[in-house]
């Protein structure tokens, strides 16, 4: 019997709970529930070869997609076209929750699990930051996974 891998990770103010890894779906998708702290989210990024969709479970978010910004809330669905630059931020006063589906999923599995910090399964609280994120390390993992993160101009190189 093999030891199961962690299912919960913390990355950039997001608590990521894997409901399905690609290996569990015949390498067709990954399904991740994302709990996002107010003001946190995902930086502008793009990737080719992996579809991405978000369903807002709870809260209010601002999505940036193809040069446009759109506010979304519980019950809304956001489809990210292949290769499109996109980002999101939780704009509510309390954490928001998204269901993120990536197909085939290997890219996001690699990025979330290698750039994120493994947390004990069952973790429900988003950890407080213990310092600034290591942007160069996160960008290196993204590049390895096949993603490009568009770093802010003032990010350390």
N, C-alpha and C positions, 0 to 999 in steps of 0.2 A: 504494500500500500504506500503510495507516495503522499508526502506531506502537502496539504493544500496551501496555495499561495495566499498572501493577504488580499482582502477584498476592499479595504478602505485605505485611502491615501489623502494626504493634505498637500495642496499646491496653490500658492498665491492667493490665500484666503478662501479657497474652495475645498470642501470636504467631498471627496469622490468615492462613491460606493458602487462597486461593480456588481451589477445584477447578473451579468453574463459576460464572460470572456470569449474571444473568438473561438478558442478551442472547444468551448461548450456549445457553440452554435454551428458547428461544421465549417468554421472559418468564414461565416457569412456576415457577422456583425458583433459589435460590443454594445452593451447597454449599461449606461452609467447614470446614477442619480447624483446630481451635483447640488450641494448646499453651499450657497455663496453668502459671505458676510457683506453687510452694507458697504458700498464703495469698492468692493472687490469684483473680480470677474476674470475674463480672459483677455490678454492683450491682442491687438490686431495681428492676425496671422492668416496664412493661406497654405493650402496643400492640394496636390493633384492626386487623383486616384482613390480618394476615399470620400464617400458621401457623408454628410453630417446634417442631422436634424435635431431640433430642440423642441420639447413640449414643456410649457411653463406649468409646473405643479402648484406653485405657491409663490406669491410675492410679485414685485414689479422689477422689470429689467429694461435696460436700454440696449438695443442691439445695433451695431454698426455693420452694414452689409452693402457691398458694392457702392460705397460712397454716400450712402444714405443712412440716417439714424431713425430708428423706430422704437417707440415705447410699447412694451408688451406686458401682459399680466396673466394671472391664472387662467388656464384654458386656451391660451394662444399657442400657435405652432409657428416655428421659424425653420425654413428649409434653406440650407446653405448650398448654393450651386458649387459643383466641383471647381476648385481653383480660386473661388471668390475670396477676397479679403474680408474678414469678419472679426468681430469682437463683441463682448458683452460686459455689462456692468450691472450689479444689483443696485437699484436706485431707491429702494424702499428703506424704511427705518429699522426693519428687522430682516434677518436672513431670508433669502428666497431659495426656491428649489426648482431645478430643471431636470428633465429626463433627457439625456443625450444619447442618440443612437448613431453609431458610426458603422459604415459598411464599406469594405469587409471588416474593418476594426483593428487590424494589427498595428497600424500606425499610431492610433490613439492609445491602444493598450501599451505599446512601448513608451510613448511619451509620458502618459500619466503615471505609470509605475516606476519609470526610471528617473524622471524629474521630480516626482512627488515623494513625500515621506510616508512610509508605511505606518499605519495607525492600527491599534488593536481593533479587531472586528467588534462591532457594536458601538463604536465611537459615534456620538451624535452631536457633540459640540465642536465647533470650529476652533482649532487652537489659536491662541493669541500669537502674533508674530514675535519671534525672538531675535529680530534684527532684519536688515534689508535682505531681499531675496538675492541669490547669486545668479544674476541675469546672464552672465557669460556661460555658466554651467547649464542653465535652463535652455539657452539658445543652442548650445552644442548638442544636447539631447534631442531637441527639436530637429536639428539638421540631420542627425543620425536616423531619426524616425521618418524623415522625408517631408518635414514641415518647415516653413519659414516664419519666424516671429519678427514682426517689424518693431524693432526696439525704439523706445523714445530717444530723441536726440541726446538727452543728458544721461543716458545709461552708461555705466562704465564698460569699457571695451575689454 
